[in-house]
């Protein structure tokens, strides 16, 4: 049975991608921001985790490609692109300061 919480995928994906701790932490923050909202309803958690890693890599300046992430997460690059745009929209509207 697969985990239903996207943050449960982050450690494995980040490890396999050799991400920095900054990228991992930022991805976790992104997912925590959207957790429990209607945005996450019905979306595959692995796709959300992959998109959060891509978004956090973009935000922190780390070089991770959609192709690399899609291979590790076993999802399509289109899924990453779609969720990435939506996550950035959601994450950018929070009160992080």
BELCORFEN-V525207 format. One record per residue. N is the residue number from 1. RES is the residue in one letter. OMEGA is omega in radians with two decimals (NA if undefined). Layout:
N/RES/OMEGA
N/RES/OMEGA
//
This chain:
1/X/-3.13
2/X/3.08
3/X/3.13
4/X/3.13
5/X/-3.11
6/X/-3.13
7/X/3.12
8/X/3.12
9/X/-3.02
10/X/-3.10
11/X/-3.13
12/X/-3.13
13/X/-3.12
14/X/3.13
15/X/-3.13
16/X/3.13
17/X/-3.10
18/X/-3.14
19/X/3.03
20/X/3.08
21/X/3.11
22/X/3.13
23/X/3.14
24/X/-3.12
25/X/3.13
26/X/3.09
27/X/3.11
28/X/3.12
29/X/3.11
30/X/-3.12
31/X/3.09
32/X/3.14
33/X/-3.09
34/X/-3.12
35/X/3.09
36/X/3.09
37/X/3.11
38/X/3.14
39/X/-3.06
40/X/-3.09
41/X/3.08
42/X/3.14
43/X/-3.12
44/X/-3.08
45/X/3.12
46/X/3.09
47/X/3.10
48/X/3.13
49/X/3.14
50/X/3.13
51/X/3.10
52/X/3.08
53/X/3.11
54/X/3.13
55/X/-3.12
56/X/3.07
57/X/3.09
58/X/-3.11
59/X/-3.10
60/X/3.12
61/X/3.11
62/X/-3.09
63/X/2.99
64/X/-3.14
65/X/3.05
66/X/3.14
67/X/3.13
68/X/-3.10
69/X/-3.12
70/X/3.10
71/X/-3.13
72/X/-3.07
73/X/-3.11
74/X/3.05
75/X/-3.11
76/X/3.06
77/X/3.09
78/X/3.09
79/X/3.12
80/X/-3.12
81/X/-3.11
82/X/-3.13
83/X/3.12
84/X/-3.13
85/X/-3.12
86/X/3.12
87/X/3.13
88/X/3.08
89/X/-3.13
90/X/-3.08
91/X/-3.12
92/X/-3.11
93/X/-3.13
94/X/-3.08
95/X/-3.10
96/X/3.12
97/X/NA
//
